[in-house]
């Protein structure tokens, strides 16, 4: 994933789709809910 993906997500300009979040959750070994908490 490009670095712009993370910077736009961090700044609140976009929210990744569920399939991308699942890839990240699997990679980091955390539940999907981890990325949905504020």
N, CA, C and O atoms as a printed pandas DataFrame, in Angstrom:
     atom_number atom_name residue_name chain_id  residue_number  x_coord  y_coord  z_coord
0              1         N          UNK        A               1    0.840   -1.169    0.000
1              2        CA          UNK        A               1    0.000    0.000    0.000
2              3         C          UNK        A               1    0.890    1.238    0.000
3              4         O          UNK        A               1    1.889    1.292    0.716
4              5         N          UNK        A               2    0.526    2.220   -0.796
5              6        CA          UNK        A               2    1.356    3.427   -0.861
6              7         C          UNK        A               2    1.283    4.234    0.432
7              8         O          UNK        A               2    0.301    4.152    1.171
8              9         N          UNK        A               3    2.316    5.003    0.693
9             10        CA          UNK        A               3    2.346    5.811    1.916
10            11         C          UNK        A               3    1.230    6.849    1.928
11            12         O          UNK        A               3    0.771    7.252    2.997
12            13         N          UNK        A               4    0.788    7.286    0.748
13            14        CA          UNK        A               4   -0.306    8.263    0.691
14            15         C          UNK        A               4   -1.590    7.682    1.280
15            16         O          UNK        A               4   -2.414    8.413    1.830
16            17         N          UNK        A               5   -1.753    6.367    1.161
17            18        CA          UNK        A               5   -2.903    5.680    1.749
18            19         C          UNK        A               5   -2.961    5.941    3.246
19            20         O          UNK        A               5   -4.009    6.302    3.781
20            21         N          UNK        A               6   -1.830    5.759    3.920
21            22        CA          UNK        A               6   -1.780    5.929    5.367
22            23         C          UNK        A               6   -1.914    7.390    5.776
23            24         O          UNK        A               6   -2.582    7.693    6.765
24            25         N          UNK        A               7   -1.295    8.294    5.035
25            26        CA          UNK        A               7   -1.368    9.708    5.414
26            27         C          UNK        A               7   -2.787   10.251    5.240
27            28         O          UNK        A               7   -3.249   11.028    6.075
28            29         N          UNK        A               8   -3.482    9.861    4.179
29            30        CA          UNK        A               8   -4.858   10.317    3.983
30            31         C          UNK        A               8   -5.782    9.721    5.034
31            32         O          UNK        A               8   -6.706   10.388    5.498
32            33         N          UNK        A               9   -5.542    8.480    5.409
33            34        CA          UNK        A               9   -6.341    7.828    6.450
34            35         C          UNK        A               9   -6.104    8.526    7.786
35            36         O          UNK        A               9   -7.051    8.809    8.520
36            37         N          UNK        A              10   -4.844    8.801    8.097
37            38        CA          UNK        A              10   -4.500    9.443    9.370
38            39         C          UNK        A              10   -5.111   10.836    9.477
39            40         O          UNK        A              10   -5.550   11.243   10.553
40            41         N          UNK        A              11   -5.140   11.561    8.374
41            42        CA          UNK        A              11   -5.697   12.919    8.378
42            43         C          UNK        A              11   -7.217   12.935    8.288
43            44         O          UNK        A              11   -7.828   14.002    8.345
44            45         N          UNK        A              12   -7.832   11.770    8.148
45            46        CA          UNK        A              12   -9.286   11.684    8.083
46            47         C          UNK        A              12   -9.865   12.018    6.725
47            48         O          UNK        A              12  -11.063   12.273    6.605
48            49         N          UNK        A              13   -9.018   12.020    5.689
49            50        CA          UNK        A              13   -9.490   12.345    4.346
50            51         C          UNK        A              13  -10.153   11.161    3.663
51            52         O          UNK        A              13  -10.916   11.340    2.714
52            53         N          UNK        A              14   -9.873    9.964    4.131
53            54        CA          UNK        A              14  -10.507    8.778    3.565
54            55         C          UNK        A              14  -10.501    7.661    4.588
55            56         O          UNK        A              14   -9.709    7.661    5.531
56            57         N          UNK        A              15  -11.406    6.702    4.383
57            58        CA          UNK        A              15  -11.473    5.514    5.233
58            59         C          UNK        A              15  -11.262    4.313    4.325
59            60         O          UNK        A              15  -11.971    4.158    3.331
60            61         N          UNK        A              16  -10.297    3.461    4.651
61            62        CA          UNK        A              16  -10.037    2.302    3.805
62            63         C          UNK        A              16  -11.218    1.337    3.783
63            64         O          UNK        A              16  -11.998    1.263    4.733
64            65         N          UNK        A              17  -11.330    0.610    2.694
65            66        CA          UNK        A              17  -12.379   -0.399    2.570
66            67         C          UNK        A              17  -12.071   -1.561    3.504
67            68         O          UNK        A              17  -10.928   -1.775    3.908
68            69         N          UNK        A              18  -13.119   -2.305    3.834
69            70        CA          UNK        A              18  -13.003   -3.406    4.799
70            71         C          UNK        A              18  -11.963   -4.432    4.377
71            72         O          UNK        A              18  -11.261   -4.976    5.229
72            73         N          UNK        A              19  -11.846   -4.710    3.081
73            74        CA          UNK        A              19  -10.882   -5.726    2.646
74            75         C          UNK        A              19   -9.443   -5.277    2.906
75            76         O          UNK        A              19   -8.585   -6.096    3.238
76            77         N          UNK        A              20   -9.181   -3.980    2.754
77            78        CA          UNK        A              20   -7.833   -3.460    3.037
78            79         C          UNK        A              20   -7.548   -3.487    4.532
79            80         O          UNK        A              20   -6.436   -3.806    4.952
80            81         N          UNK        A              21   -8.555   -3.152    5.334
81            82        CA          UNK        A              21   -8.376   -3.207    6.783
82            83         C          UNK        A              21   -8.126   -4.633    7.251
83            84         O          UNK        A              21   -7.340   -4.859    8.171
84            85         N          UNK        A              22   -8.790   -5.591    6.623
85            86        CA          UNK        A              22   -8.591   -6.987    7.008
86            87         C          UNK        A              22   -7.169   -7.432    6.693
87            88         O          UNK        A              22   -6.571   -8.178    7.468
88            89         N          UNK        A              23   -6.630   -6.989    5.582
89            90        CA          UNK        A              23   -5.242   -7.312    5.230
90            91         C          UNK        A              23   -4.294   -6.765    6.299
91            92         O          UNK        A              23   -3.376   -7.458    6.737
92            93         N          UNK        A              24   -4.523   -5.526    6.713
93            94        CA          UNK        A              24   -3.686   -4.926    7.756
94            95         C          UNK        A              24   -3.845   -5.660    9.082
95            96         O          UNK        A              24   -2.858   -5.911    9.774
96            97         N          UNK        A              25   -5.074   -6.005    9.439
97            98        CA          UNK        A              25   -5.320   -6.719   10.694
98            99         C          UNK        A              25   -4.608   -8.064   10.697
99           100         O          UNK        A              25   -3.995   -8.445   11.695
100          101         N          UNK        A              26   -4.687   -8.774    9.590
101          102        CA          UNK        A              26   -4.000  -10.066    9.488
102          103         C          UNK        A              26   -2.486   -9.886    9.591
103          104         O          UNK        A              26   -1.809  -10.657   10.271
104          105         N          UNK        A              27   -1.972   -8.884    8.927
105          106        CA          UNK        A              27   -0.529   -8.638    8.932
106          107         C          UNK        A              27   -0.018   -8.352   10.345
107          108         O          UNK        A              27    1.010   -8.887   10.761
108          109         N          UNK        A              28   -0.744   -7.504   11.077
109          110        CA          UNK        A              28   -0.305   -7.105   12.417
110          111         C          UNK        A              28   -0.791   -8.044   13.519
111          112         O          UNK        A              28   -0.414   -7.889   14.680
112          113         N          UNK        A              29   -1.629   -9.022   13.156
113          114        CA          UNK        A              29   -2.113   -9.983   14.144
114          115         C          UNK        A              29   -3.068   -9.380   15.158
115          116         O          UNK        A              29   -3.055   -9.748   16.333
116          117         N          UNK        A              30   -3.892   -8.456   14.700
117          118        CA          UNK        A              30   -4.875   -7.820   15.576
118          119         C          UNK        A              30   -6.269   -8.030   14.989
119          120         O          UNK        A              30   -6.405   -8.290   13.793
120          121         N          UNK        A              31   -7.309   -7.918   15.826
121          122        CA          UNK        A              31   -8.666   -8.029   15.285
122          123         C          UNK        A              31   -9.012   -6.807   14.436
123          124         O          UNK        A              31   -8.445   -5.730   14.625
124          125         N          UNK        A              32   -9.925   -6.978   13.522
125          126        CA          UNK        A              32  -10.343   -5.888   12.643
126          127         C          UNK        A              32  -10.837   -4.686   13.446
127          128         O          UNK        A              32  -10.621   -3.546   13.036
128          129         N          UNK        A              33  -11.490   -4.919   14.570
129          130        CA          UNK        A              33  -12.000   -3.835   15.415
130          131         C          UNK        A              33  -10.903   -2.879   15.874
131          132         O          UNK        A              33  -11.180   -1.717   16.170
132          133         N          UNK        A              34   -9.682   -3.351   15.936
133          134        CA          UNK        A              34   -8.560   -2.507   16.361
134          135         C          UNK        A              34   -8.473   -1.239   15.512
135          136         O          UNK        A              34   -8.175   -0.164   16.031
136          137         N          UNK        A              35   -8.731   -1.360   14.224
137          138        CA          UNK        A              35   -8.620   -0.221   13.315
138          139         C          UNK        A              35   -9.885    0.630   13.279
139          140         O          UNK        A              35   -9.870    1.737   12.740
140          141         N          UNK        A              36  -10.964    0.132   13.840
141          142        CA          UNK        A              36  -12.223    0.862   13.798
142          143         C          UNK        A              36  -12.460    1.693   15.049
143          144         O          UNK        A              36  -13.386    2.503   15.088
144          145         N          UNK        A              37  -11.632    1.501   16.071
145          146        CA          UNK        A              37  -11.760    2.292   17.298
146          147         C          UNK        A              37  -11.162    3.667   17.079
147          148         O          UNK        A              37  -10.192    3.826   16.337
148          149         N          UNK        A              38  -11.742    4.647   17.723
149          150        CA          UNK        A              38  -11.198    6.009   17.619
150          151         C          UNK        A              38  -10.391    6.357   18.826
151          152         O          UNK        A              38   -9.856    7.462   18.913
